Amino acid sequence: MPRFTLHQPKSSATAGGDVPAGLRSDGRVTIIDEMPRLLLIDCSEDVAEEWLGRMPGWKLKPESRAKVPDPRPKLG
């Protein structure tokens, strides 16, 4: 399944970073990592959009990974 980040900007009027209790118990969602105002979740896009609708002030983005360069490039 795809991964998404749910984050709450500091400028949000509902700042506090509270995660709805139902999100933790939803069998369709796996919380991979959690920090204040930031969640990495594993679920379908439809489910992520559904939860975003229940979390005013939060934003949703697909997970993006940075490619780490090879510290020892090969010659020739």
PyMOL CGO cylinders between C-alpha atoms (Angstrom):
from pymol import cmd
from pymol.cgo import CYLINDER

trace = [
    CYLINDER, 0.00, 0.00, 0.00, 1.13, 3.56, -0.54, 0.3, 1, 1, 1, 1, 1, 1,
    CYLINDER, 1.13, 3.56, -0.54, 2.34, 5.69, 2.34, 0.3, 1, 1, 1, 1, 1, 1,
    CYLINDER, 2.34, 5.69, 2.34, 1.20, 9.20, 3.11, 0.3, 1, 1, 1, 1, 1, 1,
    CYLINDER, 1.20, 9.20, 3.11, 2.20, 11.95, 5.51, 0.3, 1, 1, 1, 1, 1, 1,
    CYLINDER, 2.20, 11.95, 5.51, -0.44, 13.80, 7.46, 0.3, 1, 1, 1, 1, 1, 1,
    CYLINDER, -0.44, 13.80, 7.46, 0.92, 17.02, 8.94, 0.3, 1, 1, 1, 1, 1, 1,
    CYLINDER, 0.92, 17.02, 8.94, -0.50, 19.97, 10.79, 0.3, 1, 1, 1, 1, 1, 1,
    CYLINDER, -0.50, 19.97, 10.79, 1.20, 23.30, 10.05, 0.3, 1, 1, 1, 1, 1, 1,
    CYLINDER, 1.20, 23.30, 10.05, 2.07, 25.51, 13.03, 0.3, 1, 1, 1, 1, 1, 1,
    CYLINDER, 2.07, 25.51, 13.03, -0.10, 28.25, 11.56, 0.3, 1, 1, 1, 1, 1, 1,
    CYLINDER, -0.10, 28.25, 11.56, -3.19, 26.03, 11.79, 0.3, 1, 1, 1, 1, 1, 1,
    CYLINDER, -3.19, 26.03, 11.79, -5.96, 27.52, 13.92, 0.3, 1, 1, 1, 1, 1, 1,
    CYLINDER, -5.96, 27.52, 13.92, -6.56, 24.13, 15.56, 0.3, 1, 1, 1, 1, 1, 1,
    CYLINDER, -6.56, 24.13, 15.56, -2.92, 23.63, 16.54, 0.3, 1, 1, 1, 1, 1, 1,
    CYLINDER, -2.92, 23.63, 16.54, -2.36, 20.97, 19.14, 0.3, 1, 1, 1, 1, 1, 1,
    CYLINDER, -2.36, 20.97, 19.14, -1.48, 17.95, 17.06, 0.3, 1, 1, 1, 1, 1, 1,
    CYLINDER, -1.48, 17.95, 17.06, -4.19, 15.73, 18.51, 0.3, 1, 1, 1, 1, 1, 1,
    CYLINDER, -4.19, 15.73, 18.51, -4.70, 12.58, 16.47, 0.3, 1, 1, 1, 1, 1, 1,
    CYLINDER, -4.70, 12.58, 16.47, -8.29, 11.29, 16.41, 0.3, 1, 1, 1, 1, 1, 1,
    CYLINDER, -8.29, 11.29, 16.41, -8.60, 8.14, 18.54, 0.3, 1, 1, 1, 1, 1, 1,
    CYLINDER, -8.60, 8.14, 18.54, -10.44, 6.37, 15.73, 0.3, 1, 1, 1, 1, 1, 1,
    CYLINDER, -10.44, 6.37, 15.73, -7.42, 6.64, 13.44, 0.3, 1, 1, 1, 1, 1, 1,
    CYLINDER, -7.42, 6.64, 13.44, -5.37, 4.42, 15.77, 0.3, 1, 1, 1, 1, 1, 1,
    CYLINDER, -5.37, 4.42, 15.77, -8.11, 1.79, 15.88, 0.3, 1, 1, 1, 1, 1, 1,
    CYLINDER, -8.11, 1.79, 15.88, -8.94, 1.84, 12.14, 0.3, 1, 1, 1, 1, 1, 1,
    CYLINDER, -8.94, 1.84, 12.14, -7.86, -1.52, 10.73, 0.3, 1, 1, 1, 1, 1, 1,
    CYLINDER, -7.86, -1.52, 10.73, -7.38, 0.01, 7.28, 0.3, 1, 1, 1, 1, 1, 1,
    CYLINDER, -7.38, 0.01, 7.28, -4.63, 2.35, 8.53, 0.3, 1, 1, 1, 1, 1, 1,
    CYLINDER, -4.63, 2.35, 8.53, -1.17, 1.48, 9.86, 0.3, 1, 1, 1, 1, 1, 1,
    CYLINDER, -1.17, 1.48, 9.86, 0.67, 4.30, 11.61, 0.3, 1, 1, 1, 1, 1, 1,
    CYLINDER, 0.67, 4.30, 11.61, 4.33, 3.81, 10.62, 0.3, 1, 1, 1, 1, 1, 1,
    CYLINDER, 4.33, 3.81, 10.62, 5.80, 6.78, 12.51, 0.3, 1, 1, 1, 1, 1, 1,
    CYLINDER, 5.80, 6.78, 12.51, 4.44, 9.60, 14.63, 0.3, 1, 1, 1, 1, 1, 1,
    CYLINDER, 4.44, 9.60, 14.63, 5.83, 12.93, 15.78, 0.3, 1, 1, 1, 1, 1, 1,
    CYLINDER, 5.83, 12.93, 15.78, 4.05, 16.03, 17.09, 0.3, 1, 1, 1, 1, 1, 1,
    CYLINDER, 4.05, 16.03, 17.09, 1.83, 17.31, 14.26, 0.3, 1, 1, 1, 1, 1, 1,
    CYLINDER, 1.83, 17.31, 14.26, 3.18, 14.66, 11.82, 0.3, 1, 1, 1, 1, 1, 1,
    CYLINDER, 3.18, 14.66, 11.82, 2.10, 11.12, 10.96, 0.3, 1, 1, 1, 1, 1, 1,
    CYLINDER, 2.10, 11.12, 10.96, 3.43, 8.63, 8.42, 0.3, 1, 1, 1, 1, 1, 1,
    CYLINDER, 3.43, 8.63, 8.42, 0.60, 6.25, 7.56, 0.3, 1, 1, 1, 1, 1, 1,
    CYLINDER, 0.60, 6.25, 7.56, 0.21, 3.22, 5.31, 0.3, 1, 1, 1, 1, 1, 1,
    CYLINDER, 0.21, 3.22, 5.31, -3.23, 2.93, 3.70, 0.3, 1, 1, 1, 1, 1, 1,
    CYLINDER, -3.23, 2.93, 3.70, -5.09, 3.46, 0.46, 0.3, 1, 1, 1, 1, 1, 1,
    CYLINDER, -5.09, 3.46, 0.46, -5.48, 6.99, -0.87, 0.3, 1, 1, 1, 1, 1, 1,
    CYLINDER, -5.48, 6.99, -0.87, -9.26, 6.86, -0.39, 0.3, 1, 1, 1, 1, 1, 1,
    CYLINDER, -9.26, 6.86, -0.39, -8.87, 6.04, 3.30, 0.3, 1, 1, 1, 1, 1, 1,
    CYLINDER, -8.87, 6.04, 3.30, -6.23, 8.76, 3.75, 0.3, 1, 1, 1, 1, 1, 1,
    CYLINDER, -6.23, 8.76, 3.75, -8.55, 11.31, 2.12, 0.3, 1, 1, 1, 1, 1, 1,
    CYLINDER, -8.55, 11.31, 2.12, -11.40, 10.13, 4.35, 0.3, 1, 1, 1, 1, 1, 1,
    CYLINDER, -11.40, 10.13, 4.35, -9.33, 10.71, 7.49, 0.3, 1, 1, 1, 1, 1, 1,
    CYLINDER, -9.33, 10.71, 7.49, -8.08, 14.06, 6.21, 0.3, 1, 1, 1, 1, 1, 1,
    CYLINDER, -8.08, 14.06, 6.21, -11.71, 15.18, 6.07, 0.3, 1, 1, 1, 1, 1, 1,
    CYLINDER, -11.71, 15.18, 6.07, -12.04, 14.38, 9.78, 0.3, 1, 1, 1, 1, 1, 1,
    CYLINDER, -12.04, 14.38, 9.78, -8.88, 16.27, 10.75, 0.3, 1, 1, 1, 1, 1, 1,
    CYLINDER, -8.88, 16.27, 10.75, -9.41, 20.03, 10.15, 0.3, 1, 1, 1, 1, 1, 1,
    CYLINDER, -9.41, 20.03, 10.15, -6.19, 21.98, 9.66, 0.3, 1, 1, 1, 1, 1, 1,
    CYLINDER, -6.19, 21.98, 9.66, -4.16, 18.91, 8.63, 0.3, 1, 1, 1, 1, 1, 1,
    CYLINDER, -4.16, 18.91, 8.63, -2.60, 18.40, 5.18, 0.3, 1, 1, 1, 1, 1, 1,
    CYLINDER, -2.60, 18.40, 5.18, -1.97, 15.21, 3.21, 0.3, 1, 1, 1, 1, 1, 1,
    CYLINDER, -1.97, 15.21, 3.21, 0.99, 14.40, 0.95, 0.3, 1, 1, 1, 1, 1, 1,
    CYLINDER, 0.99, 14.40, 0.95, 2.25, 11.17, -0.60, 0.3, 1, 1, 1, 1, 1, 1,
    CYLINDER, 2.25, 11.17, -0.60, 5.48, 9.97, 0.98, 0.3, 1, 1, 1, 1, 1, 1,
    CYLINDER, 5.48, 9.97, 0.98, 8.56, 11.13, -0.88, 0.3, 1, 1, 1, 1, 1, 1,
    CYLINDER, 8.56, 11.13, -0.88, 11.94, 9.52, -0.47, 0.3, 1, 1, 1, 1, 1, 1,
    CYLINDER, 11.94, 9.52, -0.47, 15.25, 11.18, -1.18, 0.3, 1, 1, 1, 1, 1, 1,
    CYLINDER, 15.25, 11.18, -1.18, 17.82, 9.12, -3.03, 0.3, 1, 1, 1, 1, 1, 1,
    CYLINDER, 17.82, 9.12, -3.03, 21.08, 8.99, -1.10, 0.3, 1, 1, 1, 1, 1, 1,
    CYLINDER, 21.08, 8.99, -1.10, 24.14, 9.35, -3.34, 0.3, 1, 1, 1, 1, 1, 1,
    CYLINDER, 24.14, 9.35, -3.34, 26.74, 6.59, -3.31, 0.3, 1, 1, 1, 1, 1, 1,
    CYLINDER, 26.74, 6.59, -3.31, 29.54, 7.80, -1.00, 0.3, 1, 1, 1, 1, 1, 1,
    CYLINDER, 29.54, 7.80, -1.00, 32.10, 5.77, -2.99, 0.3, 1, 1, 1, 1, 1, 1,
    CYLINDER, 32.10, 5.77, -2.99, 31.42, 6.17, -6.70, 0.3, 1, 1, 1, 1, 1, 1,
    CYLINDER, 31.42, 6.17, -6.70, 32.91, 3.51, -8.94, 0.3, 1, 1, 1, 1, 1, 1,
    CYLINDER, 32.91, 3.51, -8.94, 35.58, 4.40, -11.48, 0.3, 1, 1, 1, 1, 1, 1,
    CYLINDER, 35.58, 4.40, -11.48, 35.49, 3.36, -15.08, 0.3, 1, 1, 1, 1, 1, 1,
]
cmd.load_cgo(trace, "trace")
